[in-house]
Amino acid sequence: PKWLVKRLLSILGGEETEAFLAANNDTPPLTVQVNPLKTNAESLIKELEGWGVTATPHPWVPGCLELTGAGDLTTLAPFRTGKLLVQDPAARLVSLIAGVQPGQKVLDLCAAPGGKSLAIAERLQGQGRLICCDSAEPRMQRLKDNLKDVNVASVQLMDATRPTLEESSVDAILLDVPCSNTGVIRRRPDVRRNFSEANLRRLLDVQRRILEASARLVRPNGRIVYSTCSIENDENSLQIREFLKTHPEFSLKEERQLYPTPEHDGAYAAALSRE
């Protein structure tokens, strides 16, 4: 749609906009995350080969495999038994910059369906606590299913704008906030029809409220990782800079903006540390 082309031209320029649009009109690659609590990459590759699926390690994201010839994943035993979760490598990177260490208390406020939660649980190595929340009742069962074998994880129904936890009580918070999804249009073609300035303003308000609510929960030297699957500056770097203006106790430690390519989706992540 023309609105998207105009926005991209203002952000990326002509050459990168053409590459972005081409990627959005192509079939996205099928990338899965290995569930380290149930298997490892080598064993999963062999098991998938037995089902006629070719799996290769992702070239730059650990714990991810690229699949070809998978067909309907729901027919495969490794999928049904929870040995893998569909997750784009761009999303996987979000959990990698969280800096989680064994023994910490971690809050995933927008957790469903649980792919990022599993990556965080892997880093806890069975030590610590992971609280996984979501505000949508229909998504809760899938979240519970994906985390049922994670002994450090608990699942709660919670509004991310009004979390019911004590102040300064967690070491790290993961915020995969509701967003415009402009970085994943090839997976969410409805964005082409549903995007509007009014919806964007509503999302910006929700994102601000989630950030504000999270700020009081982090301990000193703790970290907030804010992420979207958007390429909109208003939702990403500008949102973070507005937050930092009113919260001098936080500083920006790491920031990544990815635009869609044939290899991965578009995504943004920022790691904020409370001094």
N, C-alpha and C positions, 0 to 999 in steps of 0.2 A: 504493500500500500504506500501511497505517496507520503503520508505522514512519517512513515518509518524511514524512507529514503532521505527526506529532508533532515530528520534528526541525525541520521548517521553521517550525512555530509558535513553537518556542523561539528560533529565530534571527531570523525575519522579522516575526512577528506575523500577525494574521488576514488583513488586506487584501493584503499582499504575497505571502502564501502562496497565496491564491486565484489571483493573477496568475501565480505560478510554476507552479502545477499546470496552469493553462489552457495556458500556453506548452509545457509538457512533453507535453500531449496533442494538440498541433497539429502540422501538418507543418512541419518546419524549413525555412527559406529556403535556397536553393542559392547559396552564395557561393564564388567562386573567386579565387585569387591569380594575377595576371599574372606570368609568368616573364620578368623584364626582360632576361634573357640571349638571349631568342629573339624577343621582340616588345614592343610597348607597348600601353597600354590602348586607344588610339584605333584602332590597326590590328586588335587582337583583336576589338573590338566590331564592326567592319565585317566581319571574317571570319566571326564567329558569326552575323551577320545573314544571310550567304549560306547558312548552314545552317538558317535559320528560327528562330534563337534570339535572343531579345531580351536584350541585356546593357546594364546601366546602372551607372555608377560608384557605389560605396558612398558614402553621404552623409558618413561621418566617418572612414573608414579608407582611407588612400591605397594604391593598388596592388591594390584588391579590386573585383570586379564582382559584381553580383547578376544571376542568370540566371533567365529564365522561358521555358517551352516547350522546355527542353533535352532532355527524354526521357532516353534512355540515353546518358550522356556518352561511353561507350567507343566509340560509333559515330561520334563527331565527330573529324575530322582534327586540329583544334587540341588536343584532349585527347591523341590518340595521338602527336602530335609533341612533346608536352611544353611547349606554350605556356601552359598553365594547370594549376593544381593546386587541387583542392577544399580549401578552408580557411575555417572560420568567422572572421568579423572579430574575435571575442574572442581567438582563437588568434593572429591577426596582430599584435595589440597587444603580445604578449609580446616579439616581436623588436624592436619599436619602442622599448622602454624599456631595451634592452641598452646603448645608447650607444656602439655599435661605430663605430670610425673607420678609414679606409683605412690599411693598413700594419700593422694589429694581428694578433696571433695569437689565434684564437678556437677554443674547444672546445665542440662541441654533443654532450653526453654521452648523450642519449636521443633520437637524431636522426630515426629512421625515422617516416614515409616521406620526410621531407626538406623539408616546406613552410617550416618556420621556418629551416632551413639556407639555403634559397634567398633568404629575406628578409635574412638576415645577409650572404650573399655579395653581394647588391646593394649593401649599405652599405660593403663593403670596396672596391668599385669596381676590382676586378682587382688590388689591392695588399694583400699580407698572406698569411695562411694560415688556412684553416678546416679543422679536424679533426672529422669527423662520425662518431660512434660509436653502436653499438647492440649489445645483448647477445643478440638473437634472430636466429639464422641465417636463418629464413624471410623476415624483413623486409629483409635486407641487399641482395638483388637489386633490390628496388624502390627502395631508397635510392640504390644505385649508378646505376640508370637515370635517376632524377630529377636527379642531380648530375653526370652524365657530361660535360656541356658547361661545367662550372664549373671554370675553370683553377686557382683558388686552393684548391679543396676536395680532400681525401682522405678515404677511407672505411675505417674499421677496425672489426673485431669486438672489442668490449671490454665488460667488466663494469663498470657505472657505480659500483659500490660499491668496486671495486679498480682504478681507472684506472692504467695503466702509463706515466705521464708524469713528467718531472722536477718537483720542487717549484719553486714561484714561476716557472713557465715560460710562462704564458699571460696575456693581457690581459683576457679575458672568457670566462666559462663560461655556457652555457645549459643549464638543468636542467628539462626537461619531464618530471617524475618520474612513475612509476606511481602511480595514485591510484584513488579509489573511483568516479570518473566521475559523481558525482551532479549535476554541472552539465550533462551531455549525455545525460540519460535519454531524450529524444525521439529521439536518434540511436542510443542503446545501451539498448534496452528490457530487455536481459538484467539490467541493474542492479537492476531492480525485484525480481527473483528472487534474485540472487546476493549482494546486500549483506548483511553480517553484522558484528557487533562483532568477531568473531575475524579476519575478513578485514581490517577496518579497522586493528586492532592490528598485523597483519603488514605492511600497507602503511606505517604510521607508522614502523615499524622500518626498512624499506627506504629510506624518504625520509630519515630521520636519517643512515643510513650513507652515502648518496649525498652529502648536504650535507657531512658530516665529511670524506669523501674528497676533495671538491672544494676545501675551504678551503685545503689546503696547496699547491694548484696555482696559485693566483692571485698575480700579482705585486702589490707595493705599488701602490696607486691603481687596481688592477684591480677587476673587477666580476663578481659572480655574479647571474644572473637565475634565480630559482626559480619554477616555475609548475606549476599543476595545472588540470584541468577539473572541479574539485570545489567544492562550497559548504560543505564541512565545515571549521569553524574549527580543529579538531585538525590537519588536514592543511595548513592555510594560515597564518593569522596566528599561531596558537599554536605551530606548528612553527618558524616564523621567530624568534619571541621566545625560545623555548628555545635555539635555536642561538646567538642573540646573547648570552645569559647566559654561555655557555661560550667565546665567541669575541669578546672585547672589541676585537680588532683590526678587526672589521667593524662597519659602521653601516648602518642602513636609509635608503636614498636615495629610494625610491619604492615605493608599494604600491597595488595595485588589486584590488578584488573586484567581479566582475560576476555578477549573477544572471540566469537565463534570461529573455528577453523574446521577443516575436515576431520581433525583429530579430537577436538574437544568442544564443549559448549562455552558460552559466555558466562562469566561469574566474577564476583568481587568479594574480597575478604580483607578485613582490617583487624589487627591485633592491638588492643589498647591495654596498657598496664596502669594499675593504680599505684601511685608512688607512696 
